Amino acid sequence: MKHAFTLIELLMVIALIAIVSTLAVSKMGGIREASARKVSLANQKAVERAVDAYLANGGRLNRLDSLLYAGDGGAPLIGGTEGDFDFTTESTAESHNGMYLGPSDDETARELKNSGLSPDLQRIFCLYTLNRAQAEALNTRLGLKYVMAATAYADADAMAFPSMHYNRDRAYGDGTVPNASDGLDPNASFCVATLVTNSMRFVAVNPMTDLGRTVYQACGQELMNTKNWGERYTESEVRAEVAANGGPLIAFGLGDSASIIGKSEAGLADAPYATFVQKRYYSRYILLFRIKTIGAGSVSHVLPEFAGVIDCEGNTARAAQHVIKNL
């Protein structure tokens, strides 16, 4: 005589199947993320080697992403005290001191389209204003004559949206009209070529934050290690530490329009991006440059140098390896 399953036994079997399925799906998701992060780490190291080789062969690193809005009339690209950090963060979520937060000032549109820099990057970044010597050194030694800066609208006069459609009759920056791919997000932002000059503000790694200080240390700068654990440094102390230990780290995105992209020798075929991050965020890799000053007064010289690469969450290669191990 065959024994039929009772209702309780069937429910138990269904529950067990559900639990096993949930664990399998969760494990698969972790495997996929770990795989994506391993590819990202390989990309990160490849970008670092390519930039080193490109500069060693006399390449000019022009038209990198500035990670700031071009804004109306140049703001927030222009402003601040020359040769100094701006550590302040505005309270409104829409601004973040002008950092790239998507294609529109309209919060609903930004939520649907693109939210710009990830929250992790926003937390480790601040602003830095170039002085004349620093701007000239970036141009002469690195070849950074123009940067690509995002603006919220296709036509600043008409305030058009979506901004991927632009007015081809208008020229910007160096006299060229940018292509649809010349952006921080080609599908949701409009970028203009902007001349690098003094009084221009750029995104910099914030040494006031713990993660920012870790990035400085990973790039060979020992900062703020004289106080006991938990003691905070003042802004003036941080400025003095950075100046005495190599100078600030300025951050630029490696977008499709960068001069290193598409080069057959000592370059990159295309601009890689990290697939583990949500597409709504800027997913390109970030190049860090140390603005180093040698000497003082009339005999001082600015020597900008390539310092390293971080991913779109602010991880150095070492930190990215640690994340992978813990997945």
C-alpha positions, -999 to 999 in steps of 0.1 A, spaced: 0 0 0 15 34 -11 18 61 15 7 96 3 25 127 15 7 147 41 1 184 37 27 191 64 53 170 46 47 188 13 50 222 30 83 211 46 97 200 13 86 232 -4 102 252 24 134 233 21 135 239 -16 129 276 -11 158 278 14 182 259 -9 172 281 -39 177 313 -19 211 302 -8 221 292 -43 209 325 -58 227 344 -31 259 324 -37 257 329 -74 253 367 -69 284 367 -48 303 348 -74 293 372 -101 303 402 -81 336 387 -72 342 379 -108 333 414 -119 356 429 -92 385 407 -103 381 419 -139 379 455 -125 411 450 -106 428 437 -137 415 468 -156 428 490 -128 463 476 -130 463 477 -168 453 514 -168 481 522 -144 507 504 -166 493 520 -197 495 556 -183 530 550 -171 541 537 -205 522 565 -223 539 592 -203 573 575 -206 569 576 -244 561 613 -244 523 611 -245 502 640 -236 473 633 -212 447 657 -226 409 659 -223 404 639 -191 371 641 -173 371 669 -146 343 652 -125 328 687 -119 299 704 -136 309 731 -161 279 750 -147 266 784 -158 294 809 -166 321 786 -154 309 779 -119 317 758 -100 349 752 -121 362 786 -111 366 798 -75 382 792 -42 416 802 -29 444 795 -54 467 766 -44 444 755 -15 418 729 -5 381 736 0 371 710 26 336 723 31 306 703 19 273 720 11 243 706 29 222 702 -1 224 667 -17 220 683 -52 252 703 -51 281 686 -32 302 716 -42 296 711 -79 308 675 -81 293 655 -110 259 643 -98 240 634 -130 226 653 -160 200 676 -144 193 698 -114 159 681 -113 161 653 -87 135 631 -104 154 632 -137 186 624 -120 171 594 -101 158 580 -134 189 588 -155 222 590 -138 234 599 -103 269 608 -112 297 600 -87 291 572 -63 285 581 -26 318 564 -18 337 588 -41 318 618 -29 329 610 7 366 609 -1 367 639 -25 369 676 -19 379 706 -41 412 721 -49 419 754 -67 450 756 -90 473 785 -89 490 797 -121 522 777 -116 502 745 -111 480 751 -141 510 758 -164 528 727 -150 498 704 -158 498 718 -193 535 717 -200 545 685 -182 514 663 -186 499 679 -217 466 685 -199 454 715 -219 417 708 -219 394 689 -196 360 675 -203 334 691 -180 298 681 -178 269 706 -181 234 697 -172 218 708 -205 223 705 -242 217 742 -249 224 765 -219 201 792 -234 171 769 -240 178 747 -209 170 716 -231 166 681 -217 176 653 -222 211 667 -226 225 640 -249 210 661 -278 231 692 -284 231 722 -307 258 715 -333 259 751 -344 275 761 -311 312 756 -304 327 752 -269 361 755 -253 387 748 -279 364 754 -308 353 718 -313 318 705 -309 319 674 -286 306 641 -298 279 621 -279 306 599 -265 326 628 -251 309 627 -217 310 614 -182 279 595 -192 272 597 -230 236 588 -225 227 613 -199 252 642 -199 266 668 -222 303 676 -219 323 706 -231 361 710 -236 373 735 -210 408 752 -210 429 744 -179 438 776 -162 446 792 -129 417 797 -104 402 765 -118 388 741 -93 393 703 -96 382 673 -75 410 662 -51 413 634 -26 403 647 8 431 641 33 406 650 62 388 617 57 401 583 68 396 567 34 412 597 17 442 595 39 445 558 31 445 567 -6 474 592 0 493 565 18 488 540 -9 502 565 -33 534 568 -12 525 597 11 526 592 48 502 617 63 490 625 98 506 598 118 519 619 147 488 619 169 472 592 189 444 571 174 411 589 175 426 624 177 415 647 150 437 670 129 427 706 122 424 718 86 455 740 90 475 710 102 463 689 73 472 715 48 507 717 63 511 679 63 501 676 26 524 704 15 553 689 34 547 654 21 543 656 -16 514 678 -23 476 672 -31 463 644 -52 441 657 -80 416 633 -95 404 630 -132 382 604 -148 394 583 -177 366 589 -202 363 580 -239 376 614 -250 410 612 -232 440 615 -255 454 581 -243 424 563 -257 426 547 -291 464 548 -294 482 518 -310 514 524 -290 516 529 -252 479 536 -249 445 520 -244 422 507 -270 392 520 -251 383 534 -217 375 505 -194 347 507 -169 338 487 -138 307 464 -143 302 457 -106 289 493 -100 254 503 -109 251 519 -143 235 550 -128 269 559 -113 301 571 -130 319 538 -136 352 549 -152 385 546 -135 400 576 -118 436 588 -125 454 605 -96 481 631 -101 503 645 -73 508 683 -76 543 684 -61 562 717 -54 600 717 -52 618 745 -35 603 777 -22 597 813 -33 611 825 -66 631 792 -71 601 769 -66 590 745 -93 558 725 -97 563 689 -108 530 671 -114 534 634 -115 511 604 -121 504 588 -87 480 559 -93 445 547 -102 414 542 -81 382 525 -91 347 541 -91 343 534 -54 376 550 -44 395 517 -39 432 515 -47 444 481 -61 453 469 -26 419 479 -12 402 463 -42 420 430 -35 409 431 1 372 436 -10 375 406 -33 388 384 -5 359 393 17 331 386 -8 
